[in-house]
Amino acid sequence: METLIKLKDLEPNLQQQLINLLGRLCREDLLSAHCYATYYLTYEPYRTELLLVTSNNNIESYALIRYSGKFTIQDIYEVHIWNPSNNLVSEINIPPDKRVDIQLYNATHNDVEVVVRHFRNLGFRRLYVEKFYDMICSREDFKPSPLEKLAIKLGREHASLYRELELLRGVEISIDEAREILKEYTHYGVIINDTLVSIAARYITLPVIHIIGGVFTRKEYRKKGYAKAVSSALTREAVSSGASAGLHVEVDNEPAIKVYTKLGYKIIRARTWIFAHPRDL
């Protein structure tokens, strides 16, 4: 018989046992929902919820729900659904006044329809279904960019340049918030003539996997190898520590896939993501 439980309702020792189990699953399946769950439940439990469907003491499916709104740039919900099921999805309750990024694992076409229908019923009016590749690079496969030396680790002293780049991307942040973001997450950038022209960040750091994202280059500086340089710097940090590096990329983003492939990244699977946007207020 299946039972739905919330992690926060379990005794602390059972919670830790479950986190340890997810950690073991992460080591077996890098760049999976288990890795996100391990990281968020360990380092950000106050902003993370886990709904589980169990049967005979086994985890059948779960939904990891995290509100990322510590900073303006993260004012979204992040949801990872592993082995989606109707009874699990029906228990997800998120107010339709924020954007929600949903990642599905081991999902069928019917599962995607169930998730889309549920979020429409919650009040979300604009939902977009897309396919992403999961890509991983190991130490053995890593082929560094010859331009990697151009990439520098950004610090709080680069806050104004970082803020300017985020404004270009349509994200309004303050200088103080830019400083805090650069303090909390590792960023590498290429600076040309006092302009931050390319950037990449690491958002998840675990002993077995570093997850990279936020790669962006100003339009007028593209096709010069700068995105490859910043991605290479972050990948080097990962593989030098003994971890693998992982990232997600849209399946139709051929230029980005080409960059990552040249660095040694390999596609391990394609998965469905769903982007749910707020109702009109």
C-alpha positions as CSV (number, residue, x, y, z in Angstrom):
1,M,0.0,0.0,0.0
2,E,1.3,3.4,-1.0
3,T,1.7,6.1,1.7
4,L,2.4,9.8,1.1
5,I,4.5,11.5,3.8
6,K,6.3,14.8,4.3
7,L,9.9,14.8,5.3
8,K,9.3,17.5,8.0
9,D,6.7,15.2,9.7
10,L,9.4,12.5,10.3
11,E,11.5,12.3,13.4
12,P,14.9,14.0,13.0
13,N,16.8,10.7,13.0
14,L,14.6,9.3,10.2
15,Q,15.0,12.6,8.3
16,Q,18.8,12.2,8.4
17,Q,18.5,8.5,7.4
18,L,16.5,9.6,4.3
19,I,19.0,12.3,3.4
20,N,21.8,9.8,3.7
21,L,19.9,7.4,1.4
22,L,19.4,10.2,-1.2
23,G,23.2,10.9,-0.9
24,R,23.9,7.3,-1.8
25,L,21.5,7.5,-4.8
26,C,23.2,10.7,-5.9
27,R,26.5,8.9,-6.0
28,E,25.0,6.2,-8.2
29,D,23.2,8.7,-10.5
30,L,25.1,12.0,-10.9
31,L,23.1,15.1,-12.0
32,S,19.9,13.5,-10.7
33,A,17.0,14.7,-8.5
34,H,18.8,12.9,-5.7
35,C,21.8,15.3,-5.9
36,Y,19.5,18.3,-5.7
37,A,17.6,16.8,-2.8
38,T,20.8,16.0,-1.0
39,Y,22.2,19.5,-1.3
40,Y,19.0,21.5,-0.6
41,L,17.9,19.3,2.4
42,T,21.4,19.6,3.9
43,Y,22.2,23.2,3.3
44,E,18.8,24.9,2.8
45,P,16.2,22.8,4.7
46,Y,14.3,25.9,5.8
47,R,13.4,26.7,2.1
48,T,12.9,23.1,1.0
49,E,10.1,20.6,1.3
50,L,10.1,16.9,0.3
51,L,6.9,14.9,-0.4
52,L,7.4,11.2,-0.7
53,V,5.3,8.3,-1.8
54,T,6.5,5.1,-0.1
55,S,5.5,1.4,-0.3
56,N,6.9,-1.4,1.8
57,N,9.5,1.0,3.2
58,N,10.7,1.8,-0.3
59,I,10.6,5.3,-1.9
60,E,8.4,5.0,-5.0
61,S,8.4,8.7,-6.0
62,Y,9.0,12.1,-4.5
63,A,8.7,15.8,-5.2
64,L,11.4,18.2,-4.0
65,I,10.1,21.7,-3.7
66,R,12.4,24.7,-3.0
67,Y,11.6,28.3,-2.9
68,S,14.7,30.0,-4.3
69,G,13.7,33.6,-3.3
70,K,16.7,34.5,-1.1
71,F,17.7,37.0,-3.9
72,T,15.6,38.9,-6.4
73,I,17.2,36.9,-9.2
74,Q,15.9,33.7,-7.6
75,D,12.3,34.7,-7.0
76,I,11.0,31.4,-8.3
77,Y,10.0,27.9,-7.0
78,E,12.2,25.0,-8.1
79,V,10.5,21.6,-8.3
80,H,12.1,18.2,-9.0
81,I,9.7,15.3,-9.5
82,W,11.2,11.8,-9.5
83,N,9.1,9.0,-10.8
84,P,5.9,11.2,-11.1
85,S,2.6,9.7,-10.0
86,N,-0.9,11.1,-9.9
87,N,-1.2,11.0,-6.1
88,L,2.2,12.7,-5.6
89,V,1.6,15.5,-8.1
90,S,-1.9,16.2,-6.7
91,E,-0.3,17.0,-3.3
92,I,2.0,19.8,-4.7
93,N,0.5,23.1,-3.7
94,I,2.3,26.3,-4.9
95,P,0.6,29.7,-5.1
96,P,0.3,30.8,-8.7
97,D,2.0,34.2,-8.1
98,K,5.5,33.0,-8.7
99,R,7.3,31.3,-11.6
100,V,7.9,27.6,-11.1
101,D,10.7,25.7,-12.9
102,I,9.8,22.0,-12.9
103,Q,12.2,19.2,-13.7
104,L,10.9,15.7,-14.4
105,Y,12.8,12.5,-14.0
106,N,11.7,9.1,-15.4
107,A,8.6,10.8,-16.8
108,T,6.2,9.5,-19.5
109,H,4.2,11.7,-21.9
110,N,1.2,11.0,-19.7
111,D,3.1,12.2,-16.6
112,V,3.9,15.5,-18.4
113,E,0.2,16.0,-19.1
114,V,-0.7,15.2,-15.5
115,V,1.8,17.8,-14.2
116,V,0.7,20.5,-16.7
117,R,-3.0,19.9,-15.9
118,H,-2.3,20.1,-12.1
119,F,-0.5,23.4,-12.4
120,R,-3.2,24.8,-14.6
121,N,-5.7,23.9,-11.9
122,L,-3.5,25.7,-9.4
123,G,-4.0,28.9,-11.4
124,F,-0.9,29.0,-13.6
125,R,-1.9,30.2,-17.1
126,R,1.3,30.0,-19.1
127,L,3.1,26.7,-19.1
128,Y,5.9,25.8,-21.5
129,V,7.2,22.2,-22.0
130,E,10.8,21.9,-23.1
131,K,13.5,19.3,-23.4
132,F,16.9,19.6,-21.8
133,Y,20.1,17.5,-22.0
134,D,21.9,16.5,-18.8
135,M,25.6,16.7,-19.6
136,I,28.5,15.6,-17.4
137,C,32.3,16.0,-17.6
138,S,34.7,13.8,-15.7
139,R,38.4,14.5,-14.9
140,E,39.4,11.9,-17.6
141,D,37.3,13.6,-20.3
142,F,38.0,17.2,-19.4
143,K,39.7,19.2,-22.3
144,P,40.3,22.7,-21.0
145,S,39.9,25.8,-23.1
146,P,43.1,27.5,-24.2
147,L,41.4,30.8,-23.3
148,E,40.7,29.7,-19.7
149,K,43.3,32.1,-18.4
150,L,41.0,34.9,-19.4
151,A,38.4,33.8,-16.9
152,I,38.8,35.2,-13.4
153,K,36.9,34.3,-10.2
154,L,34.5,37.2,-9.4
155,G,34.4,38.7,-6.0
156,R,32.3,41.3,-4.2
157,E,34.5,44.0,-5.8
158,H,33.0,43.1,-9.1
159,A,29.4,43.7,-7.9
160,S,28.8,46.7,-10.1
161,L,29.9,44.9,-13.3
162,Y,27.8,41.9,-12.3
163,R,24.8,44.1,-11.6
164,E,25.2,45.8,-15.0
165,L,25.2,42.4,-16.8
166,E,22.1,41.2,-14.9
167,L,20.3,44.4,-15.9
168,L,21.1,43.6,-19.5
169,R,19.4,40.2,-18.9
170,G,16.4,42.0,-17.5
171,V,17.0,41.3,-13.8
172,E,16.9,44.3,-11.4
173,I,19.2,43.9,-8.5
174,S,20.9,46.3,-6.1
175,I,24.7,46.6,-5.6
176,D,24.3,45.1,-2.1
177,E,22.4,42.1,-3.5
178,A,25.0,41.6,-6.2
179,R,27.8,41.5,-3.6
180,E,25.9,38.9,-1.6
181,I,25.2,36.7,-4.7
182,L,28.9,36.8,-5.6
183,K,29.8,35.9,-2.1
184,E,27.4,32.9,-1.9
185,Y,27.9,31.4,-5.3
186,T,31.2,30.9,-7.2
187,H,31.2,32.9,-10.5
188,Y,33.8,33.2,-13.2
189,G,33.8,36.0,-15.7
190,V,35.7,37.5,-18.6
191,I,36.3,41.2,-18.3
192,I,37.2,43.2,-21.4
193,N,37.8,47.0,-21.2
194,D,36.1,47.2,-17.8
195,T,33.1,45.3,-19.1
196,L,31.9,41.9,-17.8
197,V,31.3,40.2,-21.2
198,S,30.8,36.6,-20.2
199,I,29.9,34.8,-17.0
200,A,29.1,31.3,-15.5
201,A,28.3,30.2,-12.0
202,R,28.3,27.1,-9.8
203,Y,25.1,26.6,-7.8
204,I,25.4,23.1,-6.4
205,T,28.6,21.8,-4.8
206,L,28.8,18.2,-3.6
207,P,31.8,15.9,-3.2
208,V,30.7,13.9,-6.3
209,I,29.2,16.6,-8.5
210,H,29.4,20.4,-9.1
211,I,26.4,21.8,-11.0
212,I,27.1,24.7,-13.3
213,G,24.6,27.2,-14.8
214,G,23.9,30.8,-15.7
215,V,26.3,30.8,-18.6
216,F,25.8,34.1,-20.5
217,T,27.8,36.2,-23.0
218,R,27.0,39.6,-24.3
219,K,25.7,39.4,-27.9
220,E,28.5,41.5,-29.3
221,Y,31.2,39.3,-27.7
222,R,29.9,35.9,-28.7
223,K,31.8,33.3,-30.9
224,K,35.1,34.4,-29.3
225,G,35.5,31.5,-26.9
226,Y,34.6,33.5,-23.7
227,A,31.7,31.2,-22.7
228,K,34.0,28.2,-23.1
229,A,36.6,30.0,-21.0
230,V,34.4,30.6,-18.0
231,S,32.8,27.1,-18.3
232,S,36.3,25.6,-18.5
233,A,37.4,27.4,-15.3
234,L,34.4,26.1,-13.3
235,T,34.8,22.6,-14.8
236,R,38.5,22.6,-13.8
237,E,37.5,23.4,-10.2
238,A,35.1,20.5,-10.1
239,V,37.4,17.8,-11.6
240,S,40.4,19.0,-9.6
241,S,38.4,18.4,-6.4
242,G,37.6,14.8,-7.5
243,A,34.0,15.6,-8.5
244,S,32.4,15.6,-11.9
245,A,30.9,18.7,-13.4
246,G,27.3,18.8,-14.6
247,L,25.0,21.2,-16.4
248,H,21.7,21.3,-18.3
249,V,21.2,22.7,-21.8
250,E,18.3,23.0,-24.1
251,V,18.3,20.3,-26.7
252,D,18.1,22.8,-29.6
253,N,20.9,25.1,-28.3
254,E,23.4,23.7,-30.7
255,P,26.1,26.4,-30.1
256,A,26.1,25.7,-26.3
257,I,26.2,22.0,-26.8
258,K,29.1,22.3,-29.2
259,V,31.0,24.4,-26.5
260,Y,30.4,21.9,-23.8
261,T,31.2,18.9,-26.0
262,K,34.6,20.4,-26.8
263,L,35.3,20.8,-23.1
264,G,34.7,17.0,-22.7
265,Y,31.0,17.0,-21.5
266,K,28.9,14.1,-22.6
267,I,25.1,13.9,-22.9
268,I,23.8,11.3,-20.5
269,R,20.0,11.8,-21.1
270,A,17.3,14.1,-22.2
271,R,14.6,15.2,-19.8
272,T,11.4,17.2,-19.8
273,W,11.3,20.6,-18.0
274,I,8.1,22.6,-17.5
275,F,8.1,26.3,-16.9
276,A,4.9,27.6,-15.2
277,H,4.4,31.3,-15.2
278,P,2.2,33.3,-12.8
279,R,-1.4,34.1,-13.5
280,D,-2.2,37.7,-14.5
281,L,-2.7,39.7,-11.2
